[in-house]
Every structure is written in C-alpha cells, then in structure tokens.
Amino acid sequence: MLLFKQESMKAAILILTFCVSFLIAFGGYSQTGNVTGTLTFEDGAPVAFATVYIKSLNKGVLSDENGRYELVALPFGIHQIAVSSIEVQKLDFNITIDKPSVQVSTKLQRAADNELAEVLVKGESHKSEIEKSGFAVNIVDTKEASLRNIQTNELLNTTVGVKIRQNGGLGSEVNYSLNGLSGSAVRIFIDGIPISAYGNSFNLNSIPPSMIKEIEVYKGVVPGHLADDALGGAINIVLQNSVQSNFNASVSYGSFNTLQASLNGLHRFKESGFTVKGSLFYNYSDNDYKVSGRSVVVTGIGGVQTPITARRFNDAYRSSGGMFQIGYTDVKWADQFLIGFTGSSDYKEIQHGAFMTIMPYKDRFMESDAALMNLTYQKKDLFTKGLDINVNGLYGKRNRMVSDTLAWAYSWNGERAIDFRGNEYKYSWNSQQEGGPTLARINRNVSSIRTGVSYAVSKNHRFLLNHVYSGIDRVDTDQLRSVLENTFRGTRDLKKNIVSLTYELNALDEKLNANVFGKYYQQETINIDPEINQETNEIVDDITRANKIDEGYGFTVSYAVLPNITLLTSAEKAVRLPNESEVFGNDGDNVVANPSIRPELSNNFNLGLRLGSFNINKHDFTVSSNLFTRNIKDRIGLPIETSLNVNDETILYENQGNGTSKGFDAQLDYTFNNSFGLNFNVSRFDLKIVNRGVEIDVPNTPFFTMNGSLRYSFKDLIQKDSRLNLFYTMYFTDEFSYLVPQGSNTVGDEFFKVPQQLAQDVGLSYVFPADKLVMSFDIKNIFDKPVYDNLSVQKPGRAFYLKLNYRINNY
C-alpha cells in the first residue's frame, strides 16, 4: 500500500510538471477574442433581454437588465451581429475581432406600437434551452441572490419540487429532497464533481451565491454528463466561469452574531490569455437562537420538569476556505486550462443528537478540513470541428474529528443538570453521547475526475461519452483509545466508476429534441481489519471486499408544438449505490455503520408541459408543470418507526423496502416591464412503501409544499441610475409525522408530528449608480413562527441581516 501511494505521488508530480510545461510552451497563442457591449435606446435607457446573435457561428446571448452582454471565444475576423427584441427595431452590423477584447456600444430604435402588440419569442436563453431539452430540470439564477443575504440552500428551497431540510441554523446538517426522494438519492455536484469529495467544510452552507453562476436541478432523470448514481435527481453547482476580468466582495452581519464575507475575482492578461482566478469565504454564527417545545425543559428537585424558552448555547459554527487557480483561457489550444488548490476548514458545536432532547450536549463538537489540488480543461472543436472535451479533477486529503470528553449533564438553561435530590451529576459513560469519551478522527485520501468527450456528427446528431471516478481511502482512529486499540483500527476504501454513453438528436427544424443514454455503475468497498493470527501470533490483515455492478438507461424527448408550447417526457432506470457514511458510518453525524446495505433502484418517469415564454407588450410569463412517478426497490432511508421508542441520539440507514412516489409540481413566472416579478410553485406527491408486507405512507416526509416570491424595482430613486428592489418570499409546508399511522390508538404520537408551517421573509436592496455598490437588508421569518424541517429540531426565528456588496464586472 505504501509503495502504491509513493508511486501515485510520483505520477502526480510528473503530471503537474507536464501541465506547467504545457502552459509555458503554449501559453502565448491566442486566436480568439471576446466582445463586450451595451445596448441602449436613443434616450439612454438600457435594452434588457435582447438577443445578440452571430448566425455564421450559431452563437448568441441575451443582454442583461442593464443592456450588457458578452460573446466569448470568437475567432479572429469579421462577423455580422444581429440584435433583435420585441422592444426594438432589428439591427445588423459588422464587427472586426483582431484582439483578445473588443468593446462596443450600440444605440437602438424602439419598435413601433403595432410590433409590440404581437406575441413573439425571439432568441432563446441558455436557461430556456436546457429547460426545453426534455429533462425535468430547472435552472436557478444566482445573480440577484448574490446581492442579498440569501444562502445557496435558501435559494434552492424556493425551487419547484425541491425541499431543503436543515437541522437548525447556519452550518447544520442539510438534507435535499427532489419529488420525494431525498438523502443520498439526490447527488450534489460542483462543476460535475461530486461535492462529497470536497468534504463538509466546502458545501452549500458555506459557498456564497456570488461564487456561483447558476444551479441546475434535475429531477428523477439525470443527464449522462453528470455520470453518477443519482437515483432521485441531481443538483449541479456551476461556478463562475467568465473569462472577463472581474472582482466581487461582500460582507454581511446579522442576528445570532452571524458574520459572512466573501471575495472572488479573476484577471486575464489579454495578450497571452494567462488567467489568475481566486475566491475566499468566511462564515460564523453563534446560532444562539431561542427554542421551546416539549423537550426544552429544566428538571428540578423531585424530577419536576418546567418548560422554558431557552437559547441554544453549544451550536456555534465557523467555516472558511477558498480556491486559487492559474492557467490560460480562450487560447488556441484551450478554452480553459486551470490548475489550482482548494482549501477549507470548519468548526461545528453539537447541541444534541438526532433530535432535541431534554438533556442537551455541552462541549461536544466536530472539526473538518480539506486540502485539494484541482484541474480544469475545456476545449471546443479539439482537432476537428464538433469534437469537444471537458475534464475536471481533484486529488487531496480530507480530515474530520469529533470531540466528546465532558461527563457533566446539562439542562436547557445552560447550567449543570440536577438529579432527583438536587445534586449535580455526571453521565456514567463519561461523555455527552452514550458510548464513552471520544476524540474520533477520520482521515481520508480522496480523488475524483470527471471526463467528458462529445462529438457532433452534424447539427442534428451528437454523441457523448462521460466517465466519473471517485476514490476514498479512509482510516479511523481515536486518541482516547489505547495504543493497542488504535493499532487494530481498520481502513475503509471505496472506489466508484460510472460510465455513460449518450446520443442526442435535434430534428424537425429544431422542434424535436431526443436524448438516449446508458450508464454502467461499479463500486468496490474494501474493509481491512488487522487481527492476530492465533497460530503465529503475528498481526495479519483480514480483508473483506464487496464489488457491486449494475446498469441503467433512459431517454428524454421534447417537442415544440408551437414555438412557445413544449411537451417534455423523460424516463430512466436509475441506480443509487450506498455512500461512504451509510456503509462505514460517521460519528460526526451520529450515523452507525451498515456494511450489508444494498443498492437502491428506481424506475423514474416524468411528463411535462412548458408554456412560454409569452411576451405581450411589457408582460412576460411562463407556466410549467410536471407529472412524475418513481417505482423504488430497496429504498435506503431511516428505519420505519412503528412505536414511540425512538433512538434520539444515533441513526442507522437501512433498506426500508419497495415503494412508489407519485405526484406533480407546477410553476408560474411572471414579470412586468422588468420591474415587477412574481414566482409561485407548488409540489404534491404520495410516497408509499411496502414494509413488513404492509403498504404505508413513508413517515418523516413533507408531502405538500408551496413557495412564492414577489419583487418590485424602483428606478432612479434618490439618485439617478440607481435601483431600489423590494422582495417578499413565503414557504409553506404541510403537516407530516415521524411515525407511521398508529391506528385508533393515537395517545402520545402528537409529539412526533411536525406542524403545518408558513414562514415569510422580506427584504430590500439598493443598487447605487454605476452598478458597483449594493446594500441590502433582509428580515427572515418576519412573524417569528416556530419552524421545523425535522422532528423537534427548531430552526431560527425572526432574524435581521445587513449586507454590502461591491462588484466590478469588467476592468
């Protein structure tokens, strides 16, 4: 094993040396340039969401709300640009690309009234193209959210069909649900790399929206380029990838002593294409918000329990990290070639076990850190037109430690607990959680690489081959165990390979889009446990291997009945392999190991309809809906609880049985004059499972959710060229229970019900002239309602946050 690791390190050094040499040797050959421009009316007002298109290259973009646009990687030469919108008279003009960066300003004439009365769709955004591809997918734009005090998870929670369940405040455990399938059935990616490789300290709790370009949410059917065992769907975080020099800095402060700061930027040397890119983030919160309820009590003399409203006192969270990359962008041999380093760390105090109980923890905490090298290479038209390659990889170390060494018992008032006679007492097991004191540490060597190759035979036919490899080499130790015990601690290795082959068809004058794919899954787990040979008294390794292999396949079809009415359908036989924590356990998340757990299988089907975008005068609206069904075999989840005897400290994942999820979701988006915006979505489903021969509703699952948001913008308020944006957001979750129905005997089961909830947020942001400085103020849970995502675990109440954001989009 040591020799293998030494050889791997040598190979990594050789690859890195080659990469650097490659950069130096080929860095200077830039044959493409970027066009950045601004569209305005003759009176100076911006032309928002106009199509800017180069027909000869079949390449186009939409201008933003300020009339700005960017066309990247245009070959040197003369190109004709066409600008069109329902608000302007169409304009064609030529532009010469003879240097890395060209800037243009274009004035346009307003369209005549009779043209504005038409209902038209001209041009199609990247977001619209993906959402009409046939997948049940939503694209979440983070541009607006990055200016406000909104976490990435909060942004996702407003997306149709998505339910984010968080075990408390900032930094607490998060579970993602898509159309009823949740946990590890939903895979999270960062630029196509499974987020699990980055570790706990680099996650959606800590990554600020300003670092993110957009979020792709695939429900049920996952495209081949995200080759992974995502049975219920996938969330792909696309980080900022602009090659235009930019800078963004933000800082916010608010309730519960919550401080968040981020810094990210990019500088590209125009002549050579050499690019330096970096980002930093820091998050901290005391999370000392007030909680109440049946478990929040103080036990006095005689065992009398007095309910109180208490502040959490052992729930602080801190995370910090960053990413640094250097390389070349928009050069002859690469659209992007970047090598870099990602580092992060976090600290999280643990207030209680799986649920809030009458005896909270004190001085139990966990720490995580990660140090990872990363590589990105992208090139369109490699060697020949239509051949594209995309490679993302990382390699490094992840560590996690859980500390639990305090024996005293505590109450929710933060003071030591007393027994029946009024005496302070200690736990007999000498730690907060049962099992004894621990300084458990998990050290991991991790590696992951995603490789994608696509070839467009013609504009109607394309093939894609994708492969994802993930490897974890894990060693568990505990400093409070004896030298002998630590000597006999085993190692846990997990290796996963997933390959997908996809064929894409575009036919009938681009009205029909089809996608057919197959996937191959292979996962190997290796348990190595040292033991003493009874005959020779020597230490030998007891090696247990498990190799799981499976296949999946699927298709998507979309057909544009009219330019703005599209039918979509998709289906997949999906496979979800048990993850590391489910197989090996994880002390930090109170998860017990289950090495015998089986893969989860599901036949997923979606049928959708998309109406829009319709543009009538200044009104713009889109309606979309999706019917879905998931037929699940060996569903992985928490044990089905059929009694009131629930383990409130640890959890075990198991195969619950076979089940079915059926339901629908729908969404409405409406804007008026780019000033007023409305979004409303609803999701409803049934999730049933056959457990011990009886079909039941799966407990601990919210079946009905609704979200809505309003936005209104005032222009030139207080100052010319400024904007004041007002926001309102609501989240509704219907009642659900942690237990299966108990029949006619319901005594005591009310404690296991999560009540119906309606949380509401309001906020405002003020954009100063020049569009560089933004100040925002947000009030979360404005009516201070008790909010729960999981049984008894209360989330923060009313909270106030102020944020300043400074940005330079181009310099």
HELIX and SHEET records of a PDB file:
HELIX    1   1 LEU A    2  PHE A   26  1                                  25    
HELIX    2   2 LYS A   55  LEU A   57  5                                   3    
HELIX    3   3 ASP A  113  LEU A  116  1                                   4    
HELIX    4   4 HIS A  126  GLU A  131  1                                   6    
HELIX    5   5 ALA A  145  LEU A  147  5                                   3    
HELIX    6   6 THR A  152  ASN A  157  1                                   6    
HELIX    7   7 GLY A  183  ALA A  185  5                                   3    
HELIX    8   8 ILE A  195  TYR A  198  5                                   4    
HELIX    9   9 PRO A  209  MET A  211  5                                   3    
HELIX   10  10 SER A  255  ASN A  257  5                                   3    
HELIX   11  11 ILE A  301  GLY A  303  5                                   3    
HELIX   12  12 VAL A  483  THR A  487  1                                   5    
HELIX   13  13 GLU A  580  PHE A  584  1                                   5    
HELIX   14  14 ASP A  587  ASP A  589  5                                   3    
HELIX   15  15 ASP A  749  PHE A  752  5                                   4    
HELIX   16  16 PRO A  769  ASP A  771  5                                   3    
SHEET    1   A 3 ARG A  68  PRO A  75  0                                        
SHEET    2   A 3 THR A  32  PHE A  41 -1                                        
SHEET    3   A 3 SER A 101  LEU A 108  1                                        
SHEET    1   B 4 LYS A  59  LEU A  62  0                                        
SHEET    2   B 4 THR A  51  ILE A  54 -1                                        
SHEET    3   B 4 GLY A  77  SER A  84 -1                                        
SHEET    4   B 4 LEU A  91  ILE A  97 -1                                        
SHEET    1   C 5 VAL A 137  ASP A 141  0                                        
SHEET    2   C 5 ILE A 212  LYS A 219 -1                                        
SHEET    3   C 5 GLY A 233  LEU A 239 -1                                        
SHEET    4   C 5 VAL A 186  ILE A 190  1                                        
SHEET    5   C 5 ILE A 193  PRO A 194 -1                                        
SHEET    1   D 3 VAL A 162  GLN A 166  0                                        
SHEET    2   D 3 VAL A 174  LEU A 178 -1                                        
SHEET    3   D 3 LEU A 181  SER A 182 -1                                        
SHEET    1   E23 VAL A 694  ASP A 697  0                                        
SHEET    2   E23 PHE A 676  ASN A 691 -1                                        
SHEET    3   E23 GLU A 654  PHE A 672 -1                                        
SHEET    4   E23 HIS A 619  GLY A 637 -1                                        
SHEET    5   E23 GLU A 600  ILE A 616 -1                                        
SHEET    6   E23 ILE A 565  ARG A 576 -1                                        
SHEET    7   E23 ILE A 539  LEU A 562 -1                                        
SHEET    8   E23 LEU A 512  ILE A 532 -1                                        
SHEET    9   E23 THR A 491  ALA A 507 -1                                        
SHEET   10   E23 HIS A 461  ASP A 478 -1                                        
SHEET   11   E23 THR A 438  SER A 458 -1                                        
SHEET   12   E23 LEU A 387  ASP A 404 -1                                        
SHEET   13   E23 PHE A 365  LYS A 379 -1                                        
SHEET   14   E23 ALA A 334  GLU A 349 -1                                        
SHEET   15   E23 TYR A 317  VAL A 331 -1                                        
SHEET   16   E23 PHE A 274  SER A 285 -1                                        
SHEET   17   E23 THR A 258  ARG A 268 -1                                        
SHEET   18   E23 ASN A 246  GLY A 254 -1                                        
SHEET   19   E23 ALA A 799  ILE A 808 -1                                        
SHEET   20   E23 LEU A 773  LYS A 780 -1                                        
SHEET   21   E23 GLN A 757  VAL A 767 -1                                        
SHEET   22   E23 ARG A 723  THR A 733 -1                                        
SHEET   23   E23 PHE A 704  LYS A 715 -1                                        
SHEET    1   F 2 LYS A 290  VAL A 291  0                                        
SHEET    2   F 2 ALA A 310  ARG A 311 -1                                        
SHEET    1   G 2 VAL A 297  THR A 299  0                                        
SHEET    2   G 2 GLN A 305  PRO A 307 -1                                        
SHEET    1   H 2 VAL A 591  VAL A 592  0                                        
SHEET    2   H 2 ILE A 651  LEU A 652  1                                        
SHEET    1   I 2 PHE A 736  SER A 737  0                                        
SHEET    2   I 2 LYS A 753  VAL A 754 -1                                        
SHEET    1   J 2 TYR A 788  ASN A 790  0                                        
SHEET    2   J 2 VAL A 793  GLN A 794 -1                                        
END                                                                             
